[in-house]
Amino acid sequence: MDPDDPTLYAADEQNDVAVDLARYQKLARFVLDDAKVRDDVEMSLIFVDETTIAQYNERFLEQVGPTDVLAFPIDEDARPSGRNPDNGGRGPGALGDTDEAPQMLGDVLVCPAYAQREAAARSVTLDDELSLLVVHGCLHLLGFDHAEPDEREAMQTKERELLGAFSALLGAAQ
């Protein structure tokens, strides 16, 4: 994974909590790769302060105050990943072979200061909490939701699967 990946913009726009930006960018790319998202699909992962996330939370979700993560899908009618008709992976005729402009998947905003309090309350590490939030936000961009119990179960199962696989990948690389 190229830390300068132009299709996965990552930025740390807050000063409250130290963030390993390259690690979370790699995690987001891992989620996109797992979903077989085309290489030219663009997304942003931005770490923000509580004031900023509270403003977005109120403006777009009509909720007052800060939150841990917000996801803003851009292309609601995104073209499928992989080859047609089965979307089963790359191959001749893959959608990534076109000369079309990159497609915007969306933006994920994460608030490390809020996450730090949540991590302490749940007795988990800040890294574990931030990792969960990055995966959670990416899954929202990919169409996962948790409004209904069956959706919540599917999303949480996918989160655990991805976090376990990413942790194993990092462990194997050391």
Secondary structure, 3 states (H helix, E strand, C coil): CCCCCCCEEEEECCCCCCCCHHHHHHHHHHHHHHCCCCCCCEEEEEECCHHHHHHHHHHHHCCCCCCCEEEEECCCCCCCCCCCCCCCCCCCCCHHHCCCCCCEEEEEEECHHHHHHHHHHHCCCHHHHHHHHHHHHHHHHCCCCCCCHHHHHHHHHHHHHHHHHHHHHHHHHC
